[in-house]
Amino acid sequence: MKNRRRLFAAIVIATLVFAVLNIDVSIKQGVNGKYRQIHMPFYVKWTQFLSRHYEYDRLSKEITKGCKTDEEKALAILKWTRENIKDVPIGMPLKDDHVLNVIIRGCGVPEQFQDVFTTLCAYSGIPAFFEKVYTKGNKARYALSFVKINGKWRVFDAYSGKYFRTVRGDIASAEDILSSKSLTEKFPYDFKPVIGARTLRPYKQMPLKRIVFEARKTLGLEKEEVDR
């Protein structure tokens, strides 16, 4: 009797697991500004997610091998990004998808340079995010990267490879640039809305943090974002 009950319980559990793994889910992919939903079983999406996570982790360690400080790591990743990601060739479709696909293609739009850079920084243990900021006079928006080094959000432009140093020799933070006329002239952006900002984007590539995010989103504690 006990063996039958165990067999029945095993069949029920296996059936439930199979059902959950095959739940229909979707991702969004943009091509030339038009988005479409791609449907797939849950286990396929999760397997791809874990594969990307492994590649980000592996690549970030490879790039920062031998680096001792967060600044050294950030500069190594910035250099790698500039050397390995190029502008999208004329005539090639503009795709908005996973960071790993940008790395594999080896090309992207300016915003995707920042995305690659900040994701690899985050995987190297350095808090990082990118955000679109306005130029002075609110004439245009441009994506820049913010990396927390020694307690301050240092500003990088991963697309052009630019960053600036203060008179002390530190990589300039958003506050440093706002308080320095010479740096403001070189980097004429409005950083005030970004100071103190919080973003989960790079960390949503990490399994545990993604699970926490999805749980909070289900409970209405996180804003809905484009699901990748």
Residue pairs with C-beta under 8 A, 6 or more apart in sequence:
20 42
21 41
21 42
21 43
22 41
22 42
22 43
23 41
23 42
24 39
24 40
24 41
24 42
25 39
25 40
25 41
25 42
25 45
26 37
26 38
26 39
26 40
26 227
27 37
27 38
27 40
27 45
27 227
27 228
28 35
28 36
28 37
28 38
28 226
28 227
28 228
29 35
29 36
29 38
29 95
29 96
29 97
30 94
30 95
30 96
30 97
31 93
31 94
31 95
31 96
32 93
32 94
33 94
35 96
49 205
49 207
49 210
50 207
52 98
52 99
52 100
52 205
53 205
53 206
53 207
55 100
55 103
56 99
56 100
56 119
56 120
56 123
56 205
57 123
59 103
59 120
59 123
60 77
60 120
60 121
60 123
60 124
61 124
63 76
63 77
63 80
63 120
63 124
64 72
64 73
64 76
64 77
64 124
67 73
67 76
70 124
70 125
70 126
70 147
70 149
70 150
71 149
71 150
71 171
73 121
73 124
73 125
73 126
74 121
74 124
74 126
74 128
74 147
74 149
74 154
74 156
74 171
77 117
77 120
77 121
77 124
78 117
78 156
78 158
78 161
78 163
79 161
80 120
81 113
81 116
81 117
81 120
81 158
81 161
82 113
82 158
82 161
84 103
84 106
85 102
85 103
85 106
85 107
85 108
85 112
85 113
85 116
86 106
86 107
87 107
87 108
87 109
88 94
88 107
88 108
88 109
89 107
92 107
94 109
95 101
95 105
97 228
98 228
99 112
99 115
99 116
99 119
99 205
102 108
102 112
102 115
102 116
103 116
108 115
108 116
110 142
110 143
110 159
111 130
111 132
111 143
113 158
113 159
114 130
114 143
114 144
114 145
114 157
114 158
114 159
115 130
115 201
116 158
117 128
117 130
117 145
117 156
117 158
118 128
118 129
118 130
118 145
118 146
118 147
118 158
118 201
118 202
119 128
119 201
119 202
119 205
121 127
121 128
121 145
121 147
121 202
122 128
122 202
122 203
122 205
122 206
123 202
123 205
123 206
126 147
126 148
126 149
127 147
127 148
128 145
128 146
128 147
128 148
128 202
129 145
129 146
129 197
129 199
129 201
129 202
130 143
130 144
130 145
130 146
130 158
130 201
131 143
131 144
131 146
131 194
131 197
131 199
132 141
132 142
132 143
132 144
133 141
133 142
133 143
133 144
133 189
133 190
133 191
133 193
133 194
134 140
134 141
134 189
134 190
135 141
135 142
135 188
135 189
135 190
136 188
136 189
136 190
138 190
142 189
143 159
144 155
144 156
144 157
144 189
145 155
145 156
145 157
145 158
146 153
146 154
146 155
146 156
146 174
146 194
146 197
147 153
147 154
147 156
148 154
149 171
150 170
152 173
152 175
152 176
153 173
153 174
153 194
153 195
154 163
154 170
154 171
154 172
154 173
155 163
155 164
155 171
155 172
155 173
155 174
155 177
155 187
155 191
156 162
156 163
156 171
157 163
162 187
163 171
163 172
164 171
164 172
164 177
164 183
164 186
164 187
165 171
165 172
166 172
166 176
166 180
166 183
170 176
172 180
172 183
172 187
174 191
174 194
174 195
175 191
175 195
176 183
177 183
177 184
177 187
177 189
177 191
178 184
178 191
178 192
200 209
200 213
200 222
201 225
203 209
203 210
203 213
204 210
204 213
213 222
216 222
217 223
217 224
